[in-house]
Amino acid sequence: MLAVLYAVAQRVDEHPVLAVTLRFPVVRPVDPDWVALESIGVAGFYGD
């Protein structure tokens, strides 16, 4: 197992993007007041 960790650390040193790719997903509770940015209309957000 330690050999695998060393190999992964070496790969991440060579390709730092792997650190983001290999990270564990964070499970967060959904906030009922949260609004996706894609659902907001850009034209009417600031008014006319």
N, C-alpha and C positions, 0 to 999 in steps of 0.2 A: 504494500500500500504506500509506503514511503517513497518507493521508486516511482510510482505513478504521480505522486505529488511533485516530486522533483522534475519529472518530465513535463507536467503541465506548467510548472513555474518557468521552465526553460522556454516552452512554446509561447507563453504570455510575454516573456522578455523579448522574444524575437518578433512577435506580432501583438502589440498592445490591444488591438481591437478585440482579441479573444477574451480579454477580461470582461468586457461588456457582454459578449456573446455567451459566455459560460456562466454568468452569474445566475443565481437562483431567482425565480420570479417572486416578487413581493406581493403577498395577498393582502389587500387593504379592504376594509369594509366600504361599501358604496355609500357616499353621503347623499341623502335625499335632496339637498339643496344644490348639489353639483350640477352644472350645465356644461355640456360639451361645446367647445369653441366652434366646432363645425355647424352647430345648430343656430348660432347667432347670425342674423342677417347683417352684413357689413353696411349696407346702404342706410338702414334705419337705426343703427345702434347709437349714433351720435345725434340723431335728429336731422331734420331737413333744413 
